[in-house]
Amino acid sequence: MATVGILALQGDFAAHVAAVESAGATACEVRTAAQLFAVDALIIPGGESTTMLKLLEMENLTEAIQAFGASKPIFGTCAGAILLAKEVINPAQFSFNLVDIGVERNGYGRQLDSTIAKLYGSDLAGPLAGSELEAVFIRAPIIRRVGPNVKVIASYKGLPVLVEEGRHMVATFHPELSTHNPVHKLFIERLN
Ligand code: GLN
């Protein structure tokens, strides 16, 4: 069975551990480079991307994650999506450039700090076509640009919110907070 590491420096990593386990894989918290290189895939949770960047530096994990992502799958949710993007604005900051997307931090603005949306019909494509999805947004980024090899799996109000490129996946919402959550399964399926 595949082991999925959850970056556990900051943010809502505990909910991801539970989501991975209920999707049928083994979950393991990752705080060091040695722990990272022992897992088959990584989830970077939501939280505060600037704080996470500082903690990654302190733990010598920045280069380790860059190297890990060159051959193993990474799933970034919310702040994790910001870290995986190619470009970040509002403001600009370092990112791993593992998924060819441009993101705007806190793109929905302060008025719409958090919301729970029901996605269905034309919001969903590919493996989620014909299903329904609850999406919890918390100070979410907006994906403003997607590259030619990026597949959009879910959109909200016409903007992509769940995408994949090659082995990596990105969600601007928090699938780990929804009871009926098909998204972690989608990520884990690629490890079989
Ligand atoms: N607003 C946060 C950031 O810019 C992300 C919020 C989240 O992960 N829920 O890093």
Residues whose N, C-alpha, C, O or C-beta is under 5 A from the ligand:
A	BS01	LIG	G46 G47 E48 S49 T50 T77 C78 A79 R105 N106 I138 R139
